[in-house]
Amino acid sequence: MSVSVYFSNQIIQIAVGKRGARPTLNRVYITNAPEGSIINGIVMDVESLTNHLASFWNANNIPKNDVYLVLNSNKIVGKNIEVPALNQKKTLNYIMRDFSDMQRDDQENTPAYIMLGTDKKTKLRTVYGEMAPKDQLREFIQIFADMKVNLKGIISGEGSIIGYAQKSVVKKCKTFVLQIVNGNLVSNLLFVDGDYKYYNSVRCFNEPGTEAYLDDLARSLNQLEQFMNAQKLTPNVDKVYIAGTMKTDISQYSQVVREHGNTAPVELYNPEVSSNATMNHDAMTALFAVSGLYDLGKESNFLTYFSLKSDEEGGLDALTKRRLITVITTFIVMLAIFGVALTLRLIRDGRYKDLKDYNSSPVVIMAKSDYDAAVSKRDSMLAKYNSINTVVETLDSYPVASAEIIKKIEDTARGYAEIEITSFDADEGKIGFSAKAESVNDIYKYIDELLQEDIFMDVNHTGYTYDESTGLYNIHVDCTLAESVGRSE
């Protein structure tokens, strides 16, 4: 018995049967991996996934020999390639060169390919070439080794289902879409006139079984239609085969597909791998795993070419070599940096010793003492100079009742009052004078004149009194001269 295991996301499919060009199916198992342990074919938690799969394998007595892994991973890349009629080794080299523009080479990746057909006129063969990362393959080899399972092959999910459709579905219909539902992931495969053309996988976000989910499935077909229009493929799709859903959904789904503009009839796919209808239904729900039972040739098996690498000869792979080179290069650079740093340190130590000896010499110490004395004397003289400047600046700030200022005060009073300068307080800057006016209105006009003069810092008017003996008003006002008023520039 052969076993085919399909990994992609949480849903794991296992098909047990006879492997070959026309396989037979005996049993299908489906289990859910621990949440988050595998995403898009990338193992996130090796221990959790290995423990769960080993427990499920043993509980169901699944055979441990002749096991093939069908891996759906976004790390595996593939494309149609036209190859001349070459032997196997040259064909492989040709395919690897074709992936060079994607920075994929056989040092870090392992190739595989599936024969799709040969052009009778040009003699060119069309193959579906693929590249898988070696580290990812090693990881799955180790997982099955830990389970004591003999893993004989690893095939990509995309390559496996393309080869399966070419061997089986094409016999029923030449231009079709094979739509495979696996949980919330739907994969669409397009064949035109019996030739493979396009594959895509779309994640659905609505709950399986709901109307919105069926609408998601129908929308995923639009990419195929856009591809056909872009490639100017004229034949209309004759049939849309869908696998992985219930027969009761077909009628409703057909209506949804028509609403999206696709007129091809929708049909629930029957793998026809058994005379038992129940077994065919199980095969339909686990079609990726069942496709792994079809022998597509050793060229489709990544382990065929993985085993030819220098790994098994005890050599280092390219990734390890690059890491080793990186470590050695880093060590050399760090050694060079250390040498430079040590040289600079020795140079600095030498300069430090020279400077220390220089500073310790009696001549330098004596010169420093003389310098300190000169600096002290300079600072003392500078302090005296600053004090004198401060006194001068303070004196200059005091106002002076010069003849010019007195004349300006008298001019201010002319026409309003008669004044007589009586005193001047130099400390306060206050000038004393008596002022007399004939009219009350003249008093206020006079005060306004004083306030407008910029020679005064303050004009303090406290009122007035009437003197009957003179018939004049005595004005009570104190004026403080502004800073530095009366001093010549």
Protein Blocks (a to p, Z undefined) as FASTA:
>chain_A
ZZddddfblmccdddddedfbdcdfbdcdddddehkagghiafblmlmmmmmmmmmmmno
pafehiacddddfkbccdddddddddfklmmmmmmmmmmmnopafklpccddddfbdcfk
lopacdddddddfklmmmmmmmmmmnopacfbdcdfklmmmmmmmmmmmmmpmbdcdddd
ehjaccddddeehiafbdcddddfbdehiaklmmmmmmmmmmmmmmmmmnopabdcfbdc
dehiafklmmmmmmmmmmnopabdcddddeklafbfklmmmmmmmmmmmmmmpcgbjklp
mklmmmmpmklnopacfklmmmmmmmmmmmmmmmmmmmmmmmmmmmmmmmmmmmmmmmmp
mklmmmmmmmmmmmmmmmmmmmmmmmmmmmmmmmmmpccddfklmmmmmmmmgojaccdd
fbdcfknopacdddddfbfklmmmmmmmmmmpmkbfbdcdebdcddfknopacddddddd
dehihiaZZ
